[in-house]
Amino acid sequence: MTEAFNKEELKARRRSLRKNMPIAEVILWSKLKNKQILGERFLRQYSVNQYVLDFYCPRLKLAIEVDGDSHFMPGAQEQDKARQEHIEAFGIRFHRFTNEDVCKNVDGVCQTLYNAVDELRKR
């Protein structure tokens, strides 16, 4: 099953996405890196099969997606749903936030993540 994660053929894409993160992802990454959320390690641009997650905590199997404008275009929500269902089949849980959520209320986003991490650690 591990061959589904961080496939070599997506390495250049993951690296490019890390180098060109939207401002909302940069803001959220500043709060996730260095184990700032209850000591849990998050990774940027982690892939599951052909999909690349914005942020991922491997120990808790927790994905965080920051949705920008393209996620609200016609047809995008259906694609996001299919993508999320595929990834959830690996036992990964999702938390989605919009760019606006992160940019205007990063403390609220972080509180939501603290609560989610705390809950997952209890299981």
C-alpha positions as CSV (number, residue, x, y, z in Angstrom):
1,M,0.0,0.0,0.0
2,T,2.9,2.4,0.6
3,E,3.5,2.6,-3.2
4,A,0.4,5.0,-3.3
5,F,2.2,7.6,-1.2
6,N,4.6,10.3,-2.5
7,K,5.2,8.6,-5.8
8,E,8.5,9.4,-7.5
9,E,6.8,10.5,-10.7
10,L,5.0,13.3,-8.8
11,K,8.2,14.5,-7.0
12,A,8.8,17.5,-9.4
13,R,5.2,18.5,-9.2
14,R,5.2,18.4,-5.4
15,R,8.4,20.4,-5.3
16,S,7.0,23.0,-7.7
17,L,3.8,23.3,-5.6
18,R,5.9,23.9,-2.5
19,K,7.9,26.6,-4.2
20,N,4.8,28.4,-5.5
21,M,2.4,28.2,-2.6
22,P,-0.5,30.6,-2.5
23,I,-0.4,33.2,0.3
24,A,-3.1,31.3,2.3
25,E,-1.0,28.2,2.3
26,V,2.1,30.2,3.3
27,I,0.1,31.6,6.2
28,L,-1.2,28.2,7.3
29,W,2.2,26.5,6.9
30,S,3.7,29.1,9.2
31,K,1.3,27.7,11.9
32,L,1.8,24.0,11.1
33,K,5.5,23.7,10.6
34,N,7.8,22.7,13.4
35,K,5.2,20.7,15.2
36,Q,3.2,23.8,16.4
37,I,-0.1,22.0,16.5
38,L,0.1,19.8,19.7
39,G,3.5,18.5,18.7
40,E,2.2,16.8,15.5
41,R,4.3,16.8,12.3
42,F,2.7,18.1,9.2
43,L,4.1,17.8,5.7
44,R,3.5,20.1,2.7
45,Q,2.4,18.8,-0.7
46,Y,2.1,15.1,0.1
47,S,0.8,12.9,-2.6
48,V,-1.7,10.0,-2.4
49,N,-1.8,8.2,-5.8
50,Q,-2.2,10.9,-8.4
51,Y,-3.5,13.6,-5.9
52,V,-1.4,16.1,-4.0
53,L,-2.6,17.2,-0.6
54,D,-1.8,20.7,0.7
55,F,-0.8,19.5,4.1
56,Y,-0.8,16.0,5.7
57,C,-0.1,14.6,9.2
58,P,1.0,11.0,8.6
59,R,0.7,9.8,12.2
60,L,-3.0,10.9,12.5
61,K,-3.8,10.4,8.8
62,L,-5.2,14.0,8.6
63,A,-5.3,16.0,5.4
64,I,-5.7,19.7,5.3
65,E,-6.9,21.4,2.1
66,V,-6.9,25.1,1.4
67,D,-9.4,25.8,-1.4
68,G,-8.8,28.8,-3.6
69,D,-10.9,30.3,-6.3
70,S,-10.5,27.4,-8.7
71,H,-12.3,25.1,-6.3
72,F,-15.5,27.1,-6.8
73,M,-15.6,27.0,-10.6
74,P,-18.3,24.9,-12.4
75,G,-17.6,21.2,-12.0
76,A,-14.8,21.7,-9.5
77,Q,-16.9,20.6,-6.5
78,E,-17.7,17.3,-8.1
79,Q,-14.0,16.7,-8.9
80,D,-13.1,17.7,-5.3
81,K,-15.7,15.3,-4.0
82,A,-14.4,12.4,-6.1
83,R,-10.8,13.2,-5.2
84,Q,-11.6,13.4,-1.5
85,E,-13.5,10.1,-1.5
86,H,-10.5,8.4,-3.2
87,I,-8.2,9.7,-0.6
88,E,-10.5,8.9,2.3
89,A,-10.5,5.2,1.1
90,F,-7.0,5.1,2.5
91,G,-8.4,6.0,6.0
92,I,-7.4,9.7,5.7
93,R,-9.6,12.3,7.3
94,F,-10.1,15.7,5.7
95,H,-10.4,19.3,6.9
96,R,-11.1,21.9,4.2
97,F,-10.7,25.7,4.6
98,T,-11.0,28.4,2.0
99,N,-8.3,30.9,1.3
100,E,-10.5,33.5,2.9
101,D,-10.8,31.4,6.1
102,V,-7.1,31.2,6.4
103,C,-6.3,34.8,5.5
104,K,-9.0,36.4,7.6
105,N,-9.2,34.0,10.5
106,V,-6.1,31.9,10.8
107,D,-6.5,31.7,14.6
108,G,-10.0,30.2,14.1
109,V,-8.6,27.7,11.6
110,C,-5.8,26.8,14.0
111,Q,-8.3,26.2,16.8
112,T,-10.3,23.9,14.5
113,L,-7.1,22.0,13.8
114,Y,-6.1,21.8,17.5
115,N,-9.6,20.3,18.2
116,A,-9.3,17.9,15.4
117,V,-5.8,16.8,16.3
118,D,-6.8,16.4,20.0
119,E,-9.8,14.3,19.0
120,L,-7.8,12.0,16.7
121,R,-5.1,11.5,19.3
122,K,-7.8,10.2,21.7
123,R,-8.8,7.4,19.3
